[in-house]
Amino acid sequence: MIGAIAVPWSKSAQEMKNRTFKKLGCVLLLISCACANSWAQTDVPVQKKDDAKQTSDLKQDQNTAGTASIKKKRETWVIAPIPVSSPAVGSGLVLVLGYVFNINEEDKLSPPSTVGAVGAYTNSGSRGALLGGRLYFNQNKYQTAFVVAKGRVNFDFYGIGRIPNRDAIKVPLKTGGTVFFGEFMRNVGKGIFIGPRYQHRNLYARVDGPETPGGFVIPAIDAQATTAAIGVHVQRDKRDSTFYPTKGSLLDITADFFDQWLGSRRQYQVYRVEYNAFRAVGEKQVLAYRGMVCAANQSVPFYDLCLYGTSSDLRGYTGGEFQNRRQFATQAEYRRELKGRFGVVAFGGIGGIAASWNAFRSDQLLPAAGAGLRFKLDKKNHINYRIDLGFGRAGRTLTIGVGEAF
């Protein structure tokens, strides 16, 4: 997925409300939504082919158009405006610019690399910018990713541990800061990459106005904070394409360790396991499945909790409206291509969030379902512009973005 913005609607007035970001730790709401899991995670727009197919395509291009044409064909620009209209963050635009290319044209094994930029602005004063990328090189032996971002955003925070069917108490917050993320992984064989990662964030948060009775109160330690972590990332990628997979699977395991000796004000850990699988079920039809779990331990700040409704887990929920130390989510999606550049999807799933693994209750689970429309921005790589309407237990969301949800 290149990027997405989710715009929640309230049940009563069907007005659009703001979506919080994948992690409040990134604080750059509009940027993170527009690039959720694009470069910092593994869902990077990189199309992969087997060696024989790549060699065949290369020879055919050489015979028909020559070396210059091959280079041009392998490069792709993706430009997508994503409108934003919300009573919480105002009206504005998120602009996504991505560039897909090969670092070395003679390298027939490495998937294409990706770099991109995102800019966001609303009339409420929320704004931000991001630069990121994921690079593959040396015959697909190594890959590296980076993100640099800065911005500020105003949004509603729902507190920690909200129970479904109980009234939400919203607290308006102003947040901002700078973010740096980087990782380097090595291919150890059979599609498995392993490597270290590092992140550093300077963040601030404050209540935008008088305190809400019974609402969330920002701990003094988190009003102006620095977080820093080293971690590890293990990935197994068996997909035929990360633009629009029709077969294979993707497994991601990440662990980030925040500690004072790295410069972080708090000591805690965040773990995530994500698994996506894809299967063609007919001509131009794909069945996709996703499951994930998240755990945050020790003295975790409110902005690094597991946030339900982010990273498309699950569409139909305002990101961060439900959050706690433990989370799971699972969903399936049916994808069908139509004539021309259009396509449709239908999806559904269920998940939950709680303070501990033994605290989950069946009457507090969070199901979701919905449908979406696709428009093919790039026929060659099958990069879609997507619009998804999701219905959850607490309302509904309209998600607009580039690339598939997972």
N, C-alpha and C positions, 0 to 999 in steps of 0.2 A: 504494500500500500504506500503510495506517495504521500497522501495527506487527506485529511477529512476535517470538516467542521460539523459538529452536532448542535442543532438548535432545538432545545426542549420546548414543548407546548404545554401550557397548563390545562387541566381537565375542564375547568369552568369556562374560561373566556377564550380558550384556544389561542392564547397569545404566546409568542415566542419568548422563551427565557434563555439565559445564557448557559452554556455547557462549560463546566470546569475542565481543566486539562488532565492529561493522563496521570501526571503526578503534580501535586501542588509544589513539589520540590523544584520543578522546572519553572514555576511561577509565570511563565510566558504563555498564558492561556491561548491566545489566538495563534501563536507560533506553534505550540505543541500540538494543538488540534489540527493545524494544517499539515503538520509533518509527523503525526503520531506514528511511531514505529517505523519511520522511513529510513533514517541513517543510523540513529543510535541503536536500533534493534535490527532484526534480520530481515524484515519484510521489505527488502530493497528492490526497486524495479530492475531486475537483472534477468534477462532471458537466457536459458541454458539449452544447449543442444548436445547430443552425443557426438563423439569425435568423428565418426564416419559421416554424419549428416553435415557437420561443419566443413569437412574437407570437400565433400561433394558440392556444397553451396559455393565454396571459395573457388573451385575450379570452374564452375559454371559462370560465375561472375567475371573471372579472368578472361574467359573465352568471349564473353559478350560485351563487356564494357571496359576492361582493363583495370589496373591497380587503383587509379584515381577514383573510379566509380565504386570499387569495393569499399574504400574508406568512407566515401560519402554515404553509402547505403547503411553502413554499420553505425552511423552517428544519428542520434535522435534528440530533438528538442521537444520538451513538453511545457506548454504555457497554459495555465488554468487560473482564471479568476473565480474566487469563491465568495459570494455575497454574504454579509452578516447583517441581520436586523433583529435587535433584541432590546427590550425595555431595560435590561440590566447593564449591557455594555454598549448600547447605542447602535447606530447604523454605520456600516463601513464595508471594507473589502479586504480579503486576504488574497494575495497574489503568489502563486506557486510557479517557480521556474526551475525546470530540471533538464539536465544534459546527460545523455547516455552515450558511452563511447568505449573504444578499446584502447588501453594504454599502449600496447604493442600490437600492431597489425599482424606480425609474424607469430604471435602467441595464439595458437588455435585451441588451447584448453581453458584459458581463463574466461569466465563470463564477462560481459561488458561491465564497466565501472560506471558509477553514478555520482554526480555532484549537483548541488542545487541550492537555491536561495528562496527564502520566504519573507515576505513583508506583510505587515498587518496594521490597520489603522481604523479607529472608529471615532465618531464625533463626541464620545464621552471622555476621550483622552486616553483610552487604551491603545497601546501601540507596541510594536516589537519587530525585531529582525533576526533572522537565523541564516547561518551558512553551514552546510554539512555535506557529507559524502561518504561513499563506501567504494574502495578501490580493490580490484583483484589483479594480481600480477604474478610473474614468474611461473608460467604454466599452471596456474591455479594452485600454487603452493602456498601463497600467502594472501590474506585480505586484511584491510585496515579500515576503520570507520572513525569519523570525527564530527562533532557538532560544537559550534560556537554561537551563543544566542544572548540577546539583551532585550529587555522590555519592561513594561508595566501594564497592569490590568486591574480593573475593578470587577468584582463578581460577588455572588451570594454564596456563603459557606454554611452548610447544614449541620455542622458539628459531627461528633463521633458516636457511632452506635445507634443511629436512628432505627426504630422498629417500624416495619410496614404497618399501614393502616392507622398510624398515629400522626397527628398534625406535625408538619415540619416547621422548625423554628429557624429562620434564615437570619444570618448576620452578614451585613455588607462589609466586605474587606477590600482594602487596597494592598496589592502585592506587587513586587517587582524584583529585579536583580539581574545578575549575569550568570551564565552557565557555560561550562566547558566539559566536554565528554570526549574520550578517545579510547579505542581498543585496537589490539593487534592480534590476529589469530593465524595459526599454521594448520595446514591440511595434513592430517596424520593418516589419511587413507580412508577409502570407502565413504567418501562424502562427509567426513567428520572433521570439523575445525575446532581447535582449542586454543585459548589464549587469554591474556590478562586484559583488564579494562580499568580506567581511572576516570573519576569525575570530581569536579570542584564547582561549588555554587556559593555565591554571595547573595543572600536573600533578605528581604524585609517584608513585614506584614503589619498592618494596623487596621483597626476598626474604622470604617468610613462613616462617622457620625456617632450619635449616642449609643451606649450599649443596649442590646436587645434583652429585655427581661427573660431570664431562663435560657438565654442563648450562649453560644460558645464564647469563651474568654481566651484571648491569645496569651500563652505563657510568656513571662518576661524573657526567658532564654531564647524564644523564637521570634521576638519582635525584630531583632537584627541579628542574623545568624549566618555562620559559615558552615557548610557541610562538605566533607571530602571523604572519598572512599576509594579503595582498591577492590577489585573483584575478579571473577573468572567467568568466562562464557564458553559453553560447550554447545555446538550446533551440529546437527546431522540433517543434510538437505538432499532429498531424493526427488524433488519436483522437476518436471520437465520445463517449467517456466515460473518465474516469480511475478511476472506481469499478470498472467492468466493461466494458472496451473490446471491441467486436465488429468494428471495422474501423479502419483508419488506422495511424499509426505515431508514435513518439516518439523524437527524437534529442536527446541531451544531451552537451555537450562542456564540461568544466570544467578549469581550470588554476589551481592555488594556488601562490603564490610566498612562501616563508618567508625572512625576512632579519633580520639583526641590527638594522638601522636601524628596524625595526618593533617591536623588543623581543624577537625570537626568539633563543634561544641558539644555534641552528643555522641554516645557510643551505642550503636545498634546495627542490625543486619536486615537486609531485604532479599528474599528468595522468590524466584518465579520459575515455573515450568510451563511451557506452552507446546501443544502438539496440534498440527494441522494435517489433514489428509484429504486427498482429492481422487475422484474416480469419474471417468466418462461413463454415462448411463445411456447414451444415444447420440445421434448426430447433433452436434452443436449443443449438447446438454452435459452439465457437470454437476455432480453431487459433492459438496465440500463439507467437511466436519472440523470443528475446533473444540479443544478442551484446554483449560488452564487452571492453575492453582497459584496462590500468592500467600506469602507469610512474611510478617514484619515482627522482629523480636527486640527485646530489651527496651531501652529508652528512646523509642522511635518518635520523632516529632509528628505533628498532625499532618504536615505536608508530604510525608513519605509513607502514610498508611496505604493499604490496598484500597483502591478507589473503584467502586462498582460502576459500570457503565462507560468505562474508558477502554481504549484500544479495541473498540467494537465488542466488548464483553460487558453487557449485551446492549445492542441498540434498543431503544425504548426507555432508557433511563438517563437522567441528567448525571453526567459524570461527577462523582463526589457527593451526590445526595445521600448515598449509602456508602459508608467506609468504616473499616475496622482493621484489626490485625490479621485476620484470616479471610480468604476469599476463594471461591471456586466458581467456574462458569463453563457451560458446555452448550454448543449450538450446532445446528446443521443448516445448510443453505443450498437451495436448488437454483442453478443458473442456466439460462437458455438464451441463445443468440437468435435474434429475429432477422428479417431481411434488412439489407443495408447496414447501417452502423449501429442499430439499436439492439437492446437486449433487456431481459427482465430477470428478476430474482425473487425468491420467496424464502424466508428464514424463520427459524424459531429455536428457542432454547430455554434453559433454566439454570439458575445459579443461586448463590447465597453469600452472605457476609456475616461474620461474627467475631467475638473477641478471642475465641479459642476453637480448636477443632471439635471439641465435645460440646460446644455451645450451639451448634446448628439445630434448628427446629423446622419441621416440615411445614408448619403454618407461617413461617417467616421466609420461605423461599421466594425468589424473585424471578418469575417467568417473563418471557418476552416473545413477540412474534411481529412479523411485518413483511413488507414487500418493497421492491425498488426498481428503478429504471436505470438503464445503462446507455451511454452514448460513446462510441469508439472514437477517441481522439487520434489514435495512431493505429492504422490497420496492420502495419507490419509487426509491431510488438504487442498488439492487442492491449493497449492502455486505455482504460475506460474512465470517463467522467461519470460519477455515480450520484444518485439521489435516492435515499432510503427513508421510508416512513416506518418507524418502529413503535409498538404499543407495549407498555410495561405496566406493572402493578401500580405505579405512582404517577402515570401520565403517558406522554408520548413524545417522541423526538423526531426531528427531520434532520438527516445527516447528509451533507453535501461534501464531496471530496473527489480525489483522483486516485485511481487504483481500487482493487477489490478490498473489502473489509478485512479479509484475511486470506 
